[in-house]
Amino acid sequence: MAGLFITATDTEIGKTVITGAIAAALRERSCDVGVMKPAASGGVADRMGNLVAEDAVFLMKAAGIDLGESRLVNPVCLAPALTPAVAAAISGVTINIQDLIASFQQLSQLHNPVIVEGVGGILAPLWKHYTVADLMFELALPIIVVARPNLGTINHTVLTVEYGRSRGLHMAGIIINGWKQEDAGVLEISNEEYIKEMTGLPVLGKFPYVPEISVPEGKTAGLAQLAEEYLQMDAIFNVIRGRRVQ
């Protein structure tokens, strides 16, 4: 199965925007791309009173996927804005990991590739002691890490990559989100160089903050163009196809 797993060095790094941008660009390249947010917390009630994940809605809009696939795209949506294992326990919900895997397999029958966005960082607990890394291992997709450009990112990014490797995961590359080229100085530039040197992974893009793009408001216009401009989409496409990039 062709696909990609997007994780990050922490929560609130911008995984959803990056996942949506990649999906939108692949769609523009005539790929029948699918998206998945296996578990989401911090869900909000829609007009009908149903709990929905804004991240999943944003991804589906970016990929041009019908809302009829919502249950497969986001099998678990929880109200408390906590790590899923805790949010589920508080909500009295049991998360069946096999249901998440089955949803991915069904999506893979409908779309190729499928881009999966994790929750939090690589060690966020999904259910009891089952973490995002455990799900990554079972889905066996190449992984891109989304990182910040600012102080502390070297430590967080290298640790994320090395932990993934210790679990036998295919760590394929890094995307720096929130990059401001006009303000990039010694800190940002040296961070990028150290990350590349210490991980041995390619930086597959430096994505800017664009206020016109909004996950809560579902604003996705221009995502594909931004991805083509700021991400190495040819290299990312090769990663999806199982090819290693330098």
PyMOL commands that set and color helices and strands:
alter all, ss='L'
color gray80, all
select helices_A, chain A and resi 15-28+54-63+67-73+84-91+97-110+132-139+153-166+181-183+186-199+223-230+233-240
alter helices_A, ss='H'
color red, helices_A
select strands_A, chain A and resi 3-8+34-36+39-40+44-45+51-52+76-77+114-117+125-127+130-131+143-147+171-177+203-207
alter strands_A, ss='S'
color yellow, strands_A
deselect
rebuild
show_as cartoon
